Amino acid sequence: MEETAAPEFGMELIRVSDHGRRVRGGTAGHKVHEQIDRAVRDGKEVRLDFDGVDSVGATFLDEVLGTLVARHDRIVLRSLVFASCNTSVRASIMSALKSLRLVNDLPRFA
């Protein structure tokens, strides 16, 4: 597993691998959503680190992204950085954004 850089000041680091290598369910999505929501309300950016994650499911992404956008509007995507995404994870994120009709709001990948 590669070493992940420390987050910048004012940035919250969320390690998605804390919820498993194949992150599927709404429960994990709810937990990650709550972490992001708290950070955004505190004025922080959020680095979602997918190092060690093989795949993410639509239910997880809908809970994380869909609920955030519903609560904070699409501008919340500017607060997110998707880091260490493999090809599968990146494709799933793009698919989720497309299904939420947010394809024009290109995510930041690091």
C-alpha positions as a printed NumPy array, in Angstrom:
array([[  0.   ,   0.   ,   0.   ],
       [  1.434,   3.39 ,  -0.966],
       [  1.93 ,   6.063,   1.638],
       [ -0.654,   8.812,   1.342],
       [  0.494,  12.391,   1.771],
       [ -0.765,  14.269,   4.794],
       [ -3.711,  16.498,   3.994],
       [ -3.199,  20.222,   3.612],
       [ -4.279,  22.586,   6.379],
       [ -8.04 ,  23.046,   6.119],
       [ -8.487,  19.707,   4.414],
       [-10.146,  16.641,   5.92 ],
       [ -8.706,  13.257,   4.919],
       [-11.158,  10.36 ,   4.666],
       [ -9.697,   6.921,   3.992],
       [-12.4  ,   5.   ,   2.174],
       [-10.438,   1.766,   2.697],
       [-11.489,   1.964,   6.37 ],
       [-14.792,   0.58 ,   5.031],
       [-13.238,  -2.287,   3.059],
       [-11.623,  -3.066,  -0.281],
       [-14.987,  -3.371,  -2.033],
       [-17.182,  -0.612,  -0.675],
       [-20.809,  -1.276,  -1.521],
       [-23.469,  -0.462,   1.   ],
       [-25.41 ,   2.504,   2.108],
       [-24.131,   2.074,   5.684],
       [-20.555,   2.857,   4.664],
       [-21.893,   5.594,   2.399],
       [-23.84 ,   7.126,   5.268],
       [-20.744,   7.169,   7.502],
       [-18.591,   8.768,   4.799],
       [-21.366,  11.236,   3.966],
       [-21.544,  12.324,   7.606],
       [-17.762,  12.841,   7.725],
       [-17.854,  14.93 ,   4.547],
       [-20.883,  16.898,   5.704],
       [-19.18 ,  17.829,   8.993],
       [-16.012,  18.922,   7.192],
       [-17.9  ,  20.995,   4.614],
       [-19.923,  22.711,   7.341],
       [-16.586,  23.538,   9.035],
       [-15.381,  25.135,   5.785],
       [-12.879,  22.405,   4.936],
       [-12.116,  20.676,   1.681],
       [-12.286,  16.883,   1.725],
       [ -9.781,  14.446,   0.293],
       [-11.452,  11.08 ,  -0.292],
       [ -8.541,   8.657,  -0.402],
       [ -9.342,   5.442,  -2.281],
       [ -5.91 ,   3.851,  -1.799],
       [ -6.436,   0.132,  -1.196],
       [-10.025,   0.192,  -2.511],
       [-10.689,  -2.184,  -5.415],
       [-14.208,  -1.024,  -6.246],
       [-17.118,   1.091,  -5.046],
       [-20.783,   0.392,  -5.596],
       [-23.52 ,   2.639,  -6.888],
       [-25.37 ,   2.539,  -3.551],
       [-22.289,   3.818,  -1.723],
       [-21.723,   6.619,  -4.231],
       [-25.383,   7.591,  -4.287],
       [-25.385,   7.895,  -0.504],
       [-22.166,   9.924,  -0.52 ],
       [-22.573,  12.13 ,  -3.6  ],
       [-26.326,  12.211,  -4.114],
       [-27.119,  13.076,  -0.52 ],
       [-24.38 ,  15.717,  -0.376],
       [-25.603,  17.426,  -3.518],
       [-29.203,  17.294,  -2.286],
       [-28.158,  18.931,   0.993],
       [-25.523,  21.427,  -0.216],
       [-26.23 ,  21.814,  -3.959],
       [-23.786,  20.866,  -6.695],
       [-21.235,  23.445,  -5.512],
       [-20.234,  20.954,  -2.796],
       [-18.326,  19.002,  -5.454],
       [-15.772,  21.808,  -5.495],
       [-14.88 ,  20.841,  -1.923],
       [-14.027,  17.237,  -2.852],
       [-10.789,  15.725,  -4.107],
       [-10.852,  12.067,  -5.176],
       [ -7.391,  10.61 ,  -4.532],
       [ -5.655,   7.321,  -5.378],
       [ -8.516,   6.095,  -7.579],
       [ -7.883,   3.028,  -9.692],
       [ -9.554,   2.753, -13.102],
       [-12.627,   0.971, -11.71 ],
       [-13.198,   3.455,  -8.886],
       [-12.704,   6.422, -11.206],
       [-15.198,   4.979, -13.725],
       [-17.736,   4.373, -10.935],
       [-17.41 ,   7.954,  -9.71 ],
       [-17.899,   9.319, -13.219],
       [-20.909,   7.028, -13.742],
       [-22.468,   8.188, -10.466],
       [-22.016,  11.824, -11.442],
       [-23.561,  11.129, -14.824],
       [-26.585,   9.423, -13.249],
       [-27.   ,  12.422, -10.931],
       [-26.807,  14.673, -14.001],
       [-23.618,  16.223, -12.677],
       [-21.377,  15.208, -15.56 ],
       [-20.553,  18.857, -16.309],
       [-19.266,  19.274, -12.754],
       [-15.973,  17.534, -13.367],
       [-14.533,  16.088, -10.178],
       [-10.992,  16.773,  -9.033],
       [ -8.819,  13.683,  -9.107],
       [ -5.409,  13.556,  -7.471]])
